[in-house]
Amino acid sequence: MTTRPPKSIQDNLRFLCVEVDSQLASFQQFFETPTTAIAHRLLDRRGYAYNLKMRIHGDCMKRLSAKKHRRASPPQMLRSIELIATDLERLTELTRDCIKQLQEVDDLAGLEPQALRTMVESIRSGIQLVEPAIGENDTPLALRLGQLQHGLEEDYRLRLASYVAALKKKDNTEELTRGLFVAHAIRQMAATLLHISEVIISANLGQPVNFERYHSLQSLIDKMGTHDEALRIEPLAETRSGSAISGIRSPDDQSNGYVAIFKDGVKRKVKEERQGVESWHEIYPGLAPKILSYQKRGQSAALLIEHLPGFTFEHLLLNESSELVDEAVKYLTRTLRSVWQETYTPESVAARHMQQLQKRLDDVYKIHPEFYQGDLRLCGVNLPAFDTLVEQAKAREASLVAPFAVYIHGDFNVDNIIYDPLEKRINFIDLHRSSYMDYVQDVSVFMVSNYRLQIMDAPLRQRIMQVAMEVYRVARRHANRQQDTTFELRLALGLARSFATSTRFILDKSLARSMFLRARFLIETVLAADIDKADKFRIPLKEIFVD
């Protein structure tokens, strides 16, 4: 939060923090003096925290909708305060739930009340940090708030182990079960404090960030020798695999560029990305960005990657001049030919496009259930189900192995290729699927990623198709030189796979249906082909790629 909240919001936030602490204090007192009066006093205060939360929400909403307040009260700050108010009120709900359970326990001694009381004391210490962390935009204080969760998690596990051991003796099972509920509720309180911490940190940084991600980012930036306060972090993208990508910008940089790219997510995915980049550096230096730093923490990991200047191919196709697009295509095809030649290995390899398609069909049908149909018979003609066709094509594909392997990108979409017009250079990004494989896989993914750009403008659509066709022609000539006689059949199955699987990301029913029918047509064409004359087979590209 780069600015302080408005005074009216600050005041209600203070009242809310005081109310939460007061209810937690009553909760603590109940462990020492479990009287009905204390329980009723706490349960009767249900409306206080709720009303304060709603006042804060109303004030934030009013300021969000009023243009004159937007400069003084940035929308992100107001939304963050709304979330924090909701979390604070949630703490009072959990407190009341605990009291309701404890009221049913005749003797609290068997629940080790002092240990539970200590856990509540930790929650109260966190509440004391909320208001100053917000008011002073204090990220270190917010970090202290989030760090409480780790200690409370350890305390919870001790309580869990103790209660489970006691339950095995089959004595006081009802009381112990209620104790488990209370311990779990306090654990949820700790998770709520962690979320408040993340909301404050996110507001200070200007983009959503969780606790693990902040620590990873901080560690990586420290390795760069730069103070994190001197950098701005801007969200760029979120991948379908769950990774988040951000640009790190220096406020002193007049070039308006990024210092580096920060990518974080599940450790396995980030590790694959790191290995992919490093393998490209070894096999074909210069195409992949440099890794500036790598950090792993628990089940998460993060990369700090060199920022590559230039435009993605998607941007070029949709926004730049025809001359620049032609230039980029020339350097792309030149790069592809070079990579295929330099990384050539004579070992045969199978892409297994139909197997890849089968793994993703359930996801396709979830988005487009109308695509799922059984075998049909129409006017005496059998129409096999799509799944049946895929299974048949899978059997046929087993004999269609590539006679050689090259090192491929693995996810060769138009947004994973960058062209720098100043340096006349092509770069690849998002390399976690790179491997030695059939080059047809990259070609088919690239061609379909062009087709699925949802652009209806006829001249622009024609330009997009011309780019796809040029890459096809280069690949076709390469296949001829290498005497790759099954190139077209494998490409047809690769295109079918990409057309069909891409529909799970497309909600436009017309476009999705068009792509799915193309996939079916390609598979039927391959099944009807004479394998003994594979070198004569040609994909009807005009029918496939011209709408």
RAZI-V865203 format. One record per run of one state. SS is the DSSP state (@ for helix, = for strand, . for the rest). FROM is the first residue (numbers start at 1). TO is the last residue. If there is no record, write none. Layout:
# RAZI-V865203
{{SS	FROM	TO} {SS	FROM	TO}}
This chain:
# RAZI-V865203
{{.	1	6} {@	7	32} {.	33	35} {@	36	43} {.	44	45} {@	46	65} {.	66	66} {@	67	70} {.	71	74} {@	75	102} {.	103	107} {@	108	111} {.	112	112} {@	113	135} {.	136	138} {@	139	167} {.	168	172} {@	173	205} {.	206	210} {@	211	224} {.	225	227} {@	228	230} {=	231	238} {.	239	243} {=	244	250} {.	251	259} {=	260	266} {@	267	283} {.	284	287} {=	288	288} {.	289	290} {=	291	297} {.	298	299} {=	300	306} {.	307	310} {=	311	312} {@	313	319} {.	320	321} {@	322	342} {.	343	344} {=	345	345} {.	346	348} {=	349	349} {.	350	352} {@	353	367} {.	368	368} {@	369	371} {.	372	375} {=	376	378} {.	379	380} {=	381	383} {.	384	385} {@	386	397} {.	398	401} {=	402	402} {.	403	404} {=	405	408} {.	409	413} {@	414	416} {=	417	420} {.	421	424} {=	425	428} {.	429	434} {=	435	437} {.	438	438} {@	439	451} {.	452	457} {@	458	481} {.	482	486} {@	487	505} {.	506	508} {@	509	528} {.	529	530} {@	531	536} {.	537	540} {@	541	545} {.	546	547}}
